């Protein structure tokens, strides 16, 4: 059986709602949108052990399950699910008659590219047995873009997981932590041109291996946290990486056992927030000024995710332990005041949270890796869930755009978040034609009459203005 994630392979969680501490979130309720069924013979056509979930530009959700599917010895699926819970499998990673899995096995994640394709990674198999990067059409036609451990001593890494698309149109990802000779940061084009950008040093000057994920900030740099190193100090770290120059810098090192256990989110105040062991919230600036804020729970949770929601507060999850322990979804202010702890029951709602995001409807969505409600003739291996905390739809978040100047007719690519449902884009108040590419990218064309000024994006959550102007030439 494949490893469930990279950091919490044996954790289970308990899911049942507890009382809220704020009136704003007091009506929060948890619903299971879909349970991944397997019959008593362990046949699971939809897949099992869902790992990650995203919101697509079309308002549907896309994700991967680490095992199951259709075909010979199927080893995972890519699926689509509607907000009403209708799931369809786009692709199953099944063996060929010769026993090979040329496109990989045990998918880790999938994202939507600006070209309309889905891009993702598999943890295992492919040509060399150490995972792949793939491209998938909406109808299920798959292309292998890269097979890992293809170079001597695995200098191109092994066991890929993280993948994101940057403003330059390329995809950036990381491998590990693997125990292989190299864990890396890499760049890959939509056509498959691959380059190693940074090799993590886990021995000489430890910065940790692999990443929990990284985010591209308005300055164009990526910020993230590494997963694991030796128990010498530091164990893992927060880093800054420039996709333009390749410059890599450790901003803060974490000593064992008080280590980082999530990726980072950049809040509206320009500060980065992340999670540590013992459910601690911390804050760090893009220059590396670090401040530990404090615990969000009295229980020692492991591995989490964090975001800023439409109420301005930080929300996220912790994976938790076994069914006698507790995992949770939390809400807290940026100062660390806990607004809500929602715990899960593994026998009804699933176990081991794998992802969380706020969708265009204001609800939170995510997956659990295993369990859920079983019937007399089937078992359940994972769920897709939603939480309605009574929050408004999120307004757009404009992070950056390119180019920064141009004449009428210029196409401008906007980068940000919560673009689903966009109804208008303007340049200094003058309407522009636009095309929604993904939840994170919009293509905009400068129309006649546009004047130099800031770009505004409007959706059901409101209107957001860019922090810098676009110069009309």
C-alpha positions in Angstrom: 0.0 0.0 0.0 1.3 3.5 -0.8 2.4 5.9 1.8 -0.4 8.2 2.8 1.3 11.6 2.3 4.9 12.3 3.1 4.7 13.5 6.7 2.0 11.7 8.5 1.8 8.2 7.2 0.2 6.6 10.2 -2.1 9.4 11.5 -5.8 9.1 11.8 -8.3 11.7 12.9 -11.5 12.1 14.8 -14.2 14.3 13.3 -17.2 15.7 15.4 -18.2 19.4 15.8 -17.5 21.2 19.0 -18.9 24.5 20.2 -17.6 27.7 18.5 -16.0 30.6 20.4 -17.2 33.3 18.1 -20.7 34.3 17.0 -19.4 34.8 13.5 -18.5 31.1 13.2 -21.0 29.6 15.7 -23.2 28.2 12.9 -20.4 26.3 11.2 -21.4 22.8 10.1 -19.6 19.9 8.5 -21.0 17.9 5.5 -19.6 15.0 3.7 -19.8 15.7 -0.1 -18.6 12.4 -1.3 -17.4 9.1 0.2 -15.0 6.9 -1.8 -16.6 3.4 -1.8 -14.8 0.1 -2.1 -16.6 -3.2 -2.1 -15.6 -6.1 0.1 -13.2 -7.3 -2.5 -11.4 -3.9 -2.3 -12.5 -2.9 -5.8 -12.6 0.9 -5.8 -13.5 2.4 -9.2 -13.5 6.0 -8.1 -10.2 5.5 -6.3 -9.3 5.5 -2.6 -7.2 7.6 -0.2 -7.9 11.1 -1.7 -4.9 13.2 -1.2 -5.6 16.8 -2.5 -8.4 18.9 -3.9 -8.5 22.3 -5.8 -11.1 24.6 -7.2 -11.1 24.8 -11.0 -11.9 27.9 -13.0 -15.2 26.3 -14.1 -16.4 26.2 -10.4 -15.9 22.4 -10.2 -13.3 20.7 -8.0 -10.5 18.5 -9.1 -8.4 16.2 -7.1 -6.4 12.9 -6.9 -6.9 9.7 -5.1 -3.7 7.7 -4.3 -5.0 4.3 -5.1 -7.8 2.4 -6.9 -9.5 3.3 -10.2 -10.4 1.1 -13.1 -8.1 -1.1 -15.2 -5.5 -3.7 -14.3 -4.0 -3.1 -10.8 -5.1 0.5 -10.9 -2.9 2.8 -8.8 -4.8 6.0 -8.3 -7.2 8.4 -10.1 -7.6 12.0 -11.2 -11.2 13.1 -10.6 -13.7 15.9 -11.0 -16.5 16.6 -8.5 -19.3 19.2 -8.8 -20.2 21.4 -5.8 -23.3 19.2 -5.5 -21.2 16.0 -5.1 -21.3 14.4 -8.5 -17.9 12.7 -9.0 -16.5 11.5 -12.3 -13.1 9.9 -12.9 -11.0 11.6 -15.5 -8.1 9.2 -15.5 -7.0 5.9 -13.8 -3.3 5.1 -13.4 -3.5 1.4 -14.5 -0.9 -1.1 -15.4 -0.1 -2.0 -19.0 -0.1 -5.7 -19.9 3.7 -5.8 -19.3 3.1 -4.7 -15.8 4.6 -1.2 -16.3 3.0 2.1 -15.2 4.6 4.5 -17.7 2.7 7.6 -16.5 3.3 6.9 -12.8 1.4 5.6 -9.8 0.1 7.1 -6.5 -0.7 10.6 -7.7 0.1 13.3 -5.2 -1.7 16.4 -6.6 -3.1 18.0 -9.6 -3.4 21.7 -10.6 -5.0 23.6 -13.5 -2.7 25.2 -16.0 -3.5 28.5 -17.8 -3.7 26.5 -21.0 -6.7 24.5 -19.8 -4.8 21.3 -19.1 -4.4 19.6 -15.7 -0.9 19.1 -14.5 0.2 16.8 -11.7 2.7 14.6 -10.1 2.8 10.9 -9.2 4.9 9.7 -6.2 6.0 6.4 -7.8 6.7 4.5 -11.0 7.2 6.0 -14.4 10.2 5.0 -16.5 12.6 4.9 -13.5 10.3 4.1 -10.6 10.6 7.4 -8.7 7.6 9.4 -10.0 6.5 11.6 -12.8 5.1 15.0 -13.9 2.2 14.6 -16.2 -0.2 16.7 -18.3 -3.9 15.6 -18.7 -6.6 16.9 -21.0 -10.1 17.4 -19.5 -11.2 14.3 -21.5 -8.5 12.1 -20.0 -5.6 12.0 -22.5 -2.4 11.9 -20.6 1.2 13.0 -21.5 4.3 12.1 -19.5 6.4 15.3 -19.1 9.2 14.0 -16.9 10.4 10.8 -15.2 12.4 11.3 -12.0 15.7 9.8 -11.1 16.6 9.9 -14.7 20.1 11.2 -14.1 23.1 9.7 -12.3 22.7 9.6 -8.5 19.2 10.9 -8.9 20.4 14.4 -9.3 17.0 15.4 -10.7 15.4 14.2 -7.5 12.9 11.5 -6.6 9.3 11.2 -5.3 7.8 14.6 -6.5 4.9 16.1 -4.7 4.6 19.9 -4.8 3.7 21.6 -8.0 2.5 25.2 -8.8 2.4 27.5 -11.8 4.2 30.8 -11.7 3.5 34.1 -13.4 6.1 33.2 -16.1 4.0 30.3 -17.3 6.3 27.6 -16.0 5.6 25.1 -13.3 7.7 24.8 -10.2 7.9 21.9 -7.8 9.9 20.0 -5.3 10.8 16.4 -4.6 11.3 14.5 -1.4 12.0 14.2 1.4 13.1 10.9 0.0 16.3 9.6 1.5 17.6 9.6 -2.1 20.8 11.3 -2.9 19.1 14.6 -3.9 15.9 16.5 -3.0 15.4 19.4 -5.3 13.4 22.4 -6.4 12.8 22.3 -10.1 11.2 24.1 -13.1 9.3 22.4 -15.9 7.7 24.0 -18.9 4.2 23.0 -20.2 6.1 21.2 -23.0 8.3 19.3 -20.5 11.6 21.2 -20.5 13.0 20.4 -17.1 15.7 22.1 -15.0 17.0 21.6 -11.5 17.1 24.9 -9.7 18.2 24.1 -6.2 19.4 21.0 -4.4 18.6 20.9 -0.7 21.5 20.5 1.6 20.4 18.2 4.4 23.9 17.3 5.7 26.5 20.0 5.5 24.3 23.0 6.3 20.8 21.6 6.8 17.9 23.4 5.4 15.7 20.3 5.2 14.6 18.3 2.3 11.3 18.6 0.3 8.7 21.2 0.9 5.3 21.6 2.4 4.6 23.8 -0.6 5.4 27.4 -1.6 3.6 30.5 -2.6 4.6 33.2 -5.1 4.5 36.6 -3.4 4.0 40.1 -5.1 7.8 40.5 -5.2 8.0 37.5 -7.5 9.8 35.3 -5.1 8.6 31.9 -3.7 8.3 31.5 0.0 8.0 28.1 1.6 9.0 25.7 4.4 11.0 22.5 4.1 9.8 19.3 5.5 12.6 17.3 7.2 16.3 17.0 7.7 18.5 15.4 10.3 17.8 16.0 14.0 20.8 18.2 14.1 20.0 21.9 14.1 18.2 23.3 12.2 15.8 20.5 11.3 13.8 22.4 8.7 13.5 26.0 7.6 11.6 28.8 5.9 13.2 29.8 2.6 12.9 32.4 -0.1 13.6 31.4 -3.7 13.8 33.6 -6.8 12.5 31.8 -10.0 14.2 34.5 -12.0 17.7 34.4 -10.7 17.8 31.0 -8.8 18.9 32.7 -5.6 17.9 30.6 -2.5 18.1 31.9 1.1 17.2 30.4 4.4 15.1 32.9 6.3 14.6 31.0 9.6 15.8 27.6 10.9 13.6 25.4 13.2 15.3 23.3 15.8 14.0 19.8 16.7 11.4 19.2 18.1 9.9 22.7 17.5 9.7 22.3 13.8 7.7 23.7 10.9 4.7 21.6 9.9 2.9 23.4 7.1 3.4 25.6 4.1 3.0 29.4 4.3 0.2 31.8 3.5 0.9 35.5 2.8 -1.8 37.5 4.6 -3.2 40.8 3.5 -0.8 42.6 5.8 2.2 41.3 3.8 3.3 38.9 6.6 3.7 35.1 6.2 2.1 32.7 8.6 2.7 29.0 9.2 2.2 26.2 11.7 4.7 24.4 13.9 4.6 21.4 16.2 2.3 21.6 19.3 -0.3 23.5 17.1 1.8 26.7 17.3 1.1 29.6 14.9 4.1 31.7 13.8 4.6 34.8 11.7 7.6 35.6 9.6 8.4 38.6 7.3 9.8 38.3 3.8 13.1 39.5 5.3 13.1 36.7 7.9 11.8 38.5 11.1 10.3 35.6 13.0 7.7 35.7 15.8 6.1 32.7 17.5 2.5 33.6 18.2 1.3 30.6 20.3 -0.8 27.4 20.3 -4.2 27.1 18.5 -5.1 24.0 20.5 -4.2 22.2 23.7 -3.7 19.0 21.7 -0.3 18.3 19.9 -1.4 18.1 16.3 0.9 17.2 13.4 1.1 18.5 9.8 -1.3 21.1 8.7 -2.5 23.6 6.1 -3.2 27.3 6.5 -5.0 30.1 4.5 -6.6 33.5 5.0 -10.3 33.4 4.5 -12.9 36.0 3.5 -13.4 37.1 7.1 -9.7 38.2 7.3 -8.9 35.5 9.7 -6.6 32.5 9.4 -8.2 29.1 8.8 -6.6 25.7 8.3 -6.4 22.2 9.4 -4.2 19.7 11.4 -4.1 16.1 10.4 -4.2 14.7 13.9 -3.5 11.2 15.3 -5.6 8.1 15.6 -9.2 7.7 16.4 -8.5 8.3 20.1 -6.8 11.5 19.3 -8.2 14.7 17.6 -7.5 16.4 14.3 -9.3 19.6 13.5 -10.2 22.5 11.3 -9.4 25.8 13.1 -10.2 29.5 12.7 -8.0 32.1 14.4 -7.1 35.8 14.2 -3.6 36.8 12.9 -2.8 37.6 16.6 -3.6 34.0 17.6 -7.0 34.3 19.2 -8.8 31.0 18.5 -12.3 31.5 17.0 -13.2 28.0 16.2 -12.0 24.4 16.6 -14.0 21.8 14.6 -13.0 18.2 15.3 -13.7 15.2 13.1 -15.1 11.7 13.7 -13.2 9.1 11.7 -16.2 6.7 11.7 -18.6 9.1 10.0 -16.6 11.8 8.2 -13.2 10.3 7.5 -9.7 10.4 8.9 -6.5 12.3 8.3 -7.2 15.7 6.6 -5.3 16.2 3.4 -6.2 19.7 2.1 -8.3 22.8 2.7 -9.4 25.8 0.7 -12.2 28.4 0.6 -14.2 28.2 -2.6 -16.2 30.9 -4.4 -19.3 30.1 -2.4 -17.5 31.0 0.9 -17.4 27.4 2.1 -14.3 25.4 3.0 -13.6 22.2 1.1 -11.1 19.4 1.6 -10.4 15.7 1.8 -9.7 13.0 4.3 -7.3 10.2 3.4 -9.4 7.3 4.8 -12.4 5.9 6.5 -15.9 7.4 6.6 -19.3 5.7 6.8 -19.3 2.1 5.8 -22.3 0.0 4.7 -23.1 -3.7 5.0 -21.7 -4.4 1.5 -19.0 -1.7 1.1 -16.2 0.1 3.0 -15.2 3.7 2.6 -11.6 4.9 2.1 -11.7 8.6 2.3 -14.1 11.5 1.9 -14.5 14.9 0.4 -16.0 17.3 2.9 -17.3 20.9 3.1 -17.7 23.2 6.1 -20.1 26.1 6.0 -18.9 28.6 8.6 -21.3 31.4 7.5 -18.5 33.3 5.8 -19.1 35.6 2.7 -17.7 34.7 -0.7 -14.1 35.7 -0.9 -13.2 38.8 -2.9 -10.5 38.5 -5.6 -6.8 38.7 -4.5 -4.6 40.3 -7.1 -1.0 39.3 -6.3 0.8 40.4 -9.5 0.4 40.9 -13.3 2.6 40.8 -16.4 3.5 42.8 -18.4 3.3 46.0 -16.3 2.8 48.3 -19.2 1.5 48.1 -22.8 -0.6 49.7 -25.5 -4.3 49.1 -26.4 -4.7 45.4 -27.4 -2.0 44.2 -25.0 -2.9 41.0 -23.2 -2.1 41.1 -19.5 -1.9 38.0 -17.2 -3.3 38.6 -13.7 -2.1 36.3 -10.9 -3.9 35.9 -7.7 -6.6 33.9 -6.0 -10.4 33.6 -5.9 -11.0 34.6 -9.5 -13.8 32.1 -10.0 -17.0 34.1 -10.7 -15.2 37.2 -11.8 -17.8 39.6 -13.4 -15.6 42.6 -14.4 -12.0 43.8 -14.8 -11.1 47.4 -15.3 -8.0 49.5 -15.9 -8.4 52.7 -13.9 -12.1 52.3 -14.1 -12.3 51.5 -17.8 -13.8 48.1 -18.6 -11.5 45.4 -20.2 -12.3 42.2 -21.9 -11.1 39.2 -19.9 -11.0 35.4 -19.9 -10.9 33.4 -16.7 -8.2 30.8 -17.1 -8.0 29.2 -13.6 -9.0 30.1 -10.1 -5.6 31.9 -9.9 -5.1 33.4 -13.4 -7.1 35.8 -15.6 -6.1 37.0 -19.1 -7.1 40.6 -19.7 -7.0 42.7 -22.9 -6.4 46.4 -22.7 -9.3 48.2 -24.5 -9.4 51.5 -26.2 -9.9 54.4 -23.7 -8.0 52.7 -20.9 -5.8 55.0 -18.9 -2.8 54.4 -16.7 -3.9 53.3 -13.3 -4.6 50.3 -11.0 -6.4 47.2 -12.1 -9.7 46.3 -10.4 -11.2 42.8 -10.3 -14.8 42.2 -9.2 -16.7 39.0 -8.2 -19.5 38.2 -5.8 -17.3 38.9 -2.8 -16.5 42.4 -3.9 -13.9 44.4 -5.8 -10.2 44.3 -5.2 -7.6 46.8 -6.6 -4.0 46.0 -7.5 -1.3 47.6 -5.3 0.6 48.9 -8.3 -0.6 50.6 -11.6 -0.6 49.4 -15.1 1.0 51.9 -17.5 -1.0 52.4 -20.7 1.4 53.5 -23.5 
